[in-house]
Amino acid sequence: MSNNRSGVFIGGLMLGATIGALTGLLAAPRAGRETRKLLKKSANAIPELAEDLSTSVQIQADRLSNSALRNWDETLDRLREAIAAGVDASQRETQVLKRQKPVEDSDSLPQQLERS
């Protein structure tokens, strides 16, 4: 989860830096021609910045996906172990019950009631 947050933070930082740079260029006390040149350079850098941001987001998504798969596999392993333990316990309990009532099982219900 923290990897996802750091990716979002980095993306926000890059976007904020771009917006700040553009705002600074527009508010700077330069001649119109100089400002337009700087804006053109900044505009030319935007595709590269967007590609870097896209790559960063993709890396973070891959990390999150791998982490989710790893957690899912661990959960399935624990579930399999719990089911196996439950089956073993059930079989042991069945064997214990069979050992305790071998004579009573052979008697019919009326005979069992007469004993009571």
ROSE-4610 file (N, C-alpha, C; in Angstrom, 1 decimal, always signed):
// ROSE-4610
residu = [M/M/M/S/S/S/N/N/N/N/N/N/R/R/R/S/S/S/G/G/G/V/V/V/F/F/F/I/I/I/G/G/G/G/G/G/L/L/L/M/M/M/L/L/L/G/G/G/A/A/A/T/T/T/I/I/I/G/G/G/A/A/A/L/L/L/T/T/T/G/G/G/L/L/L/L/L/L/A/A/A/A/A/A/P/P/P/R/R/R/A/A/A/G/G/G/R/R/R/E/E/E/T/T/T/R/R/R/K/K/K/L/L/L/L/L/L/K/K/K/K/K/K/S/S/S/A/A/A/N/N/N/A/A/A/I/I/I/P/P/P/E/E/E/L/L/L/A/A/A/E/E/E/D/D/D/L/L/L/S/S/S/T/T/T/S/S/S/V/V/V/Q/Q/Q/I/I/I/Q/Q/Q/A/A/A/D/D/D/R/R/R/L/L/L/S/S/S/N/N/N/S/S/S/A/A/A/L/L/L/R/R/R/N/N/N/W/W/W/D/D/D/E/E/E/T/T/T/L/L/L/D/D/D/R/R/R/L/L/L/R/R/R/E/E/E/A/A/A/I/I/I/A/A/A/A/A/A/G/G/G/V/V/V/D/D/D/A/A/A/S/S/S/Q/Q/Q/R/R/R/E/E/E/T/T/T/Q/Q/Q/V/V/V/L/L/L/K/K/K/R/R/R/Q/Q/Q/K/K/K/P/P/P/V/V/V/E/E/E/D/D/D/S/S/S/D/D/D/S/S/S/L/L/L/P/P/P/Q/Q/Q/Q/Q/Q/L/L/L/E/E/E/R/R/R/S/S/S]
num = [1/1/1/2/2/2/3/3/3/4/4/4/5/5/5/6/6/6/7/7/7/8/8/8/9/9/9/10/10/10/11/11/11/12/12/12/13/13/13/14/14/14/15/15/15/16/16/16/17/17/17/18/18/18/19/19/19/20/20/20/21/21/21/22/22/22/23/23/23/24/24/24/25/25/25/26/26/26/27/27/27/28/28/28/29/29/29/30/30/30/31/31/31/32/32/32/33/33/33/34/34/34/35/35/35/36/36/36/37/37/37/38/38/38/39/39/39/40/40/40/41/41/41/42/42/42/43/43/43/44/44/44/45/45/45/46/46/46/47/47/47/48/48/48/49/49/49/50/50/50/51/51/51/52/52/52/53/53/53/54/54/54/55/55/55/56/56/56/57/57/57/58/58/58/59/59/59/60/60/60/61/61/61/62/62/62/63/63/63/64/64/64/65/65/65/66/66/66/67/67/67/68/68/68/69/69/69/70/70/70/71/71/71/72/72/72/73/73/73/74/74/74/75/75/75/76/76/76/77/77/77/78/78/78/79/79/79/80/80/80/81/81/81/82/82/82/83/83/83/84/84/84/85/85/85/86/86/86/87/87/87/88/88/88/89/89/89/90/90/90/91/91/91/92/92/92/93/93/93/94/94/94/95/95/95/96/96/96/97/97/97/98/98/98/99/99/99/100/100/100/101/101/101/102/102/102/103/103/103/104/104/104/105/105/105/106/106/106/107/107/107/108/108/108/109/109/109/110/110/110/111/111/111/112/112/112/113/113/113/114/114/114/115/115/115/116/116/116]
x = [+0.8/+0.0/+0.9/+2.0/+2.8/+3.5/+3.8/+4.4/+3.4/+2.1/+1.1/+1.1/+1.2/+1.1/+2.4/+3.5/+4.7/+4.7/+4.1/+4.0/+3.0/+1.9/+1.0/+1.7/+2.5/+3.2/+4.2/+4.9/+5.9/+5.2/+4.1/+3.3/+2.8/+2.3/+1.8/+2.9/+4.0/+5.2/+5.6/+5.7/+6.1/+5.0/+3.7/+2.7/+2.7/+2.9/+3.0/+4.2/+5.3/+6.5/+6.3/+5.6/+5.3/+4.3/+3.3/+2.4/+3.1/+3.9/+4.6/+5.6/+6.2/+7.2/+6.4/+5.3/+4.5/+3.9/+3.5/+3.0/+4.1/+5.2/+6.4/+6.8/+6.7/+7.1/+6.1/+4.8/+3.8/+3.8/+4.2/+4.3/+5.6/+6.6/+8.0/+8.0/+8.8/+8.9/+9.9/+9.5/+10.4/+9.6/+10.3/+9.7/+8.8/+7.9/+6.9/+7.6/+8.6/+9.4/+10.1/+10.8/+11.5/+10.6/+9.4/+8.5/+7.9/+7.6/+7.1/+8.2/+9.4/+10.5/+10.5/+10.5/+10.5/+9.2/+8.1/+6.9/+7.0/+7.6/+7.7/+8.6/+9.7/+10.6/+9.9/+9.1/+8.4/+7.3/+6.6/+5.6/+6.3/+7.5/+8.2/+8.6/+8.8/+9.2/+8.0/+6.8/+5.6/+5.4/+5.6/+5.4/+6.4/+7.7/+8.6/+8.2/+7.8/+7.3/+6.1/+5.2/+4.0/+4.5/+5.5/+6.0/+6.6/+7.4/+8.0/+6.9/+5.9/+4.8/+4.1/+3.8/+3.2/+4.0/+5.3/+6.2/+6.2/+6.2/+6.2/+4.9/+3.8/+2.5/+2.4/+3.0/+3.0/+3.8/+4.9/+5.8/+5.1/+4.4/+3.7/+2.5/+1.8/+0.7/+1.2/+2.4/+3.0/+3.3/+3.9/+4.3/+3.0/+2.0/+0.8/+0.1/+0.2/-0.4/+0.4/+1.7/+2.5/+2.3/+2.1/+1.9/+0.5/-0.5/-1.8/-1.8/-1.1/-1.0/-0.3/+0.8/+1.5/+0.6/-0.1/-1.1/-2.1/-2.7/-3.7/-3.1/-1.9/-1.3/-1.1/-0.7/-0.5/-1.8/-2.9/-4.2/-4.7/-4.5/-4.9/-4.1/-2.8/-2.0/-2.5/-2.8/-3.4/-4.7/-5.5/-6.9/-6.7/-5.8/-5.6/-5.1/-4.2/-3.7/-4.9/-5.7/-6.8/-7.8/-8.1/-9.0/-8.4/-7.1/-6.5/-6.5/-6.3/-6.3/-7.7/-8.7/-10.1/-10.5/-10.0/-10.3/-9.6/-8.4/-7.7/-8.4/-8.7/-9.4/-10.7/-11.5/-12.7/-12.5/-11.5/-11.2/-10.8/-10.0/-9.6/-10.8/-11.7/-12.9/-13.8/-13.9/-14.8/-14.2/-12.9/-12.2/-12.4/-12.3/-12.6/-14.0/-14.9/-16.4/-16.6/-16.0/-16.2/-15.7/-14.6/-14.0/-14.8/-15.5/-16.3/-17.6/-18.2/-19.6/-19.6/-18.7/-18.9/-20.0/-20.3/-21.3/-22.7/-22.8/-24.1/-24.6/-23.7/-24.1/-24.7/-24.3/-24.9/-26.3/-26.6/-27.9/-29.0/-30.2/-31.2/-31.7/-32.5/-33.0/-33.9/-34.8/-35.6/-34.7/-33.7/-32.8/-32.1/-31.7/-31.0/-32.0/-33.3/-34.3/-34.6/-34.6/-34.8/-33.7/-32.5/-31.4/-31.5/-32.1/-32.2/-33.1]
y = [-1.2/+0.0/+1.2/+1.3/+2.4/+2.7/+1.6/+1.7/+2.5/+2.2/+2.9/+4.4/+4.7/+6.1/+6.8/+6.2/+6.9/+7.2/+6.3/+6.5/+7.7/+7.7/+8.9/+10.2/+10.1/+11.3/+11.8/+10.8/+11.2/+11.8/+11.2/+11.8/+13.1/+13.3/+14.6/+15.7/+15.2/+16.1/+16.6/+15.7/+16.0/+17.0/+16.6/+17.5/+18.9/+18.9/+20.2/+21.1/+20.4/+21.1/+21.7/+20.9/+21.4/+22.6/+22.5/+23.6/+24.8/+24.6/+25.7/+26.4/+25.6/+26.2/+27.0/+26.5/+27.2/+28.5/+28.4/+29.6/+30.7/+30.1/+31.1/+31.7/+31.0/+31.6/+32.7/+32.4/+33.4/+34.6/+34.5/+35.6/+36.3/+35.7/+36.3/+37.6/+38.6/+39.9/+39.8/+39.1/+38.9/+39.5/+39.7/+40.2/+39.1/+39.4/+38.4/+37.4/+37.8/+36.9/+35.8/+36.3/+35.4/+34.4/+34.9/+34.1/+33.0/+33.4/+32.5/+31.4/+31.7/+30.7/+29.7/+30.3/+29.4/+28.5/+29.0/+28.3/+27.1/+27.5/+26.5/+25.3/+25.7/+24.7/+23.8/+24.5/+23.7/+22.8/+23.3/+22.5/+21.3/+21.5/+20.4/+19.3/+19.7/+18.8/+18.0/+18.5/+17.9/+16.4/+16.1/+14.7/+13.7/+14.2/+13.4/+13.3/+14.4/+14.3/+13.4/+13.4/+12.5/+11.1/+10.8/+9.5/+9.0/+9.8/+9.5/+9.2/+10.0/+9.8/+8.5/+8.2/+7.0/+5.8/+5.9/+4.8/+4.5/+5.6/+5.5/+4.9/+5.3/+4.8/+3.3/+2.9/+1.5/+0.6/+1.1/+0.4/+0.2/+1.3/+1.2/+0.2/+0.2/-0.7/-2.2/-2.4/-3.7/-4.2/-3.3/-3.7/-4.1/-3.3/-3.5/-4.8/-5.1/-6.3/-7.5/-7.5/-8.6/-8.8/-7.7/-7.8/-8.4/-8.1/-8.7/-10.1/-10.5/-11.9/-12.7/-12.2/-12.8/-13.0/-12.0/-12.1/-13.1/-13.2/-14.1/-15.6/-15.8/-17.1/-17.5/-16.6/-16.9/-17.3/-16.5/-16.8/-18.2/-18.5/-19.8/-21.0/-20.8/-21.8/-22.0/-20.9/-21.0/-21.7/-21.4/-22.0/-23.5/-23.9/-25.3/-26.0/-25.4/-26.0/-26.1/-25.1/-25.1/-26.2/-26.4/-27.4/-28.8/-29.0/-30.3/-30.6/-29.6/-29.8/-30.2/-29.5/-29.8/-31.3/-31.7/-33.0/-34.1/-33.8/-34.7/-34.8/-33.6/-33.6/-34.4/-34.2/-34.9/-36.4/-36.8/-38.3/-38.9/-38.1/-38.6/-38.7/-37.7/-37.7/-38.9/-39.2/-40.3/-41.6/-41.8/-43.0/-43.1/-42.0/-42.1/-42.5/-41.9/-42.3/-43.7/-44.2/-45.6/-46.6/-46.2/-47.0/-47.0/-46.0/-45.8/-46.6/-46.8/-47.4/-48.6/-49.6/-50.7/-51.6/-51.8/-52.7/-52.1/-50.8/-50.2/-50.1/-50.0/-49.9/-51.2/-52.3/-53.6/-53.9/-53.2/-53.4/-52.6/-53.1/-52.3/-51.2/-50.3/-49.2/-49.7/-50.6/-51.1/-51.7/-52.4/-53.0/-51.9/-50.8/-49.7/-49.0/-48.9/-48.2/-49.0/-50.4/-51.2/-51.0/-50.8/-50.7/-49.4/-48.4/-47.0/-47.0]
z = [+0.0/+0.0/+0.0/+0.7/+0.8/-0.6/-1.3/-2.7/-3.6/-3.5/-4.2/-3.9/-2.6/-2.1/-2.6/-2.6/-3.0/-4.5/-5.3/-6.7/-7.0/-6.3/-6.4/-6.0/-4.9/-4.4/-5.5/-6.1/-7.1/-8.3/-8.7/-9.9/-9.6/-8.3/-7.9/-7.9/-7.4/-7.3/-8.7/-9.6/-11.0/-11.7/-11.5/-12.0/-11.4/-10.1/-9.4/-9.9/-10.1/-10.6/-11.9/-12.8/-14.1/-14.1/-13.3/-13.2/-12.6/-11.6/-10.9/-11.9/-12.7/-13.7/-14.8/-15.2/-16.2/-15.6/-14.4/-13.7/-13.5/-13.1/-12.9/-14.2/-15.3/-16.6/-17.0/-16.7/-17.1/-16.2/-15.0/-14.0/-14.0/-14.7/-14.7/-15.4/-14.9/-15.6/-16.8/-17.8/-19.0/-20.2/-21.3/-22.5/-23.1/-23.8/-24.4/-25.3/-26.0/-26.9/-26.0/-25.0/-24.1/-23.4/-23.0/-22.3/-23.2/-24.5/-25.4/-25.7/-25.8/-26.0/-24.9/-23.7/-22.5/-22.5/-22.8/-22.8/-23.9/-25.0/-26.1/-25.6/-24.9/-24.4/-23.4/-22.5/-21.5/-22.1/-23.2/-23.8/-24.5/-25.1/-25.7/-24.7/-23.4/-22.4/-21.8/-22.0/-21.4/-21.9/-23.1/-23.5/-22.8/-22.6/-21.9/-20.4/-19.9/-18.5/-18.3/-19.3/-19.2/-19.4/-20.2/-20.4/-19.1/-18.4/-17.2/-16.1/-16.1/-15.1/-15.4/-16.7/-17.1/-16.7/-16.9/-16.5/-15.0/-14.3/-12.8/-12.3/-12.9/-12.5/-12.9/-14.0/-14.5/-13.5/-13.1/-12.2/-10.9/-10.4/-9.1/-9.2/-10.4/-10.6/-10.6/-11.2/-11.3/-9.9/-9.1/-7.7/-6.9/-7.1/-6.3/-6.8/-8.1/-8.6/-8.1/-8.1/-7.6/-6.1/-5.4/-3.9/-3.7/-4.5/-4.3/-4.7/-5.7/-6.1/-5.0/-4.4/-3.4/-2.1/-1.8/-0.6/-0.9/-2.1/-2.5/-2.4/-2.9/-2.8/-1.3/-0.5/+0.9/+1.6/+1.2/+1.8/+1.4/+0.1/-0.4/+0.4/+0.6/+1.3/+2.7/+3.4/+4.8/+4.8/+3.8/+3.7/+3.5/+2.6/+2.3/+3.6/+4.3/+5.6/+6.6/+6.7/+7.6/+7.3/+6.0/+5.5/+5.8/+5.5/+5.8/+7.3/+8.1/+9.6/+10.0/+9.5/+9.8/+9.4/+8.2/+7.8/+8.7/+9.0/+10.0/+11.3/+11.9/+13.2/+13.1/+12.0/+11.8/+11.8/+11.1/+11.0/+12.3/+13.0/+14.4/+15.3/+15.3/+16.1/+15.7/+14.5/+14.0/+14.5/+14.5/+15.0/+16.5/+17.2/+18.7/+19.0/+18.3/+18.5/+18.1/+17.1/+16.7/+17.8/+18.4/+19.5/+20.7/+21.0/+22.2/+22.1/+21.0/+20.9/+20.0/+20.1/+19.2/+19.6/+20.9/+21.3/+21.1/+21.4/+21.3/+19.9/+18.9/+17.5/+17.1/+17.6/+17.2/+17.8/+18.9/+19.5/+18.8/+18.8/+18.1/+19.0/+18.5/+19.3/+20.5/+20.3/+21.4/+22.6/+22.2/+23.2/+24.0/+23.3/+24.0/+24.9/+24.5/+25.3/+26.6/+26.5/+27.6/+28.7/+28.2/+29.2/+30.0/+29.4/+30.0/+31.2]
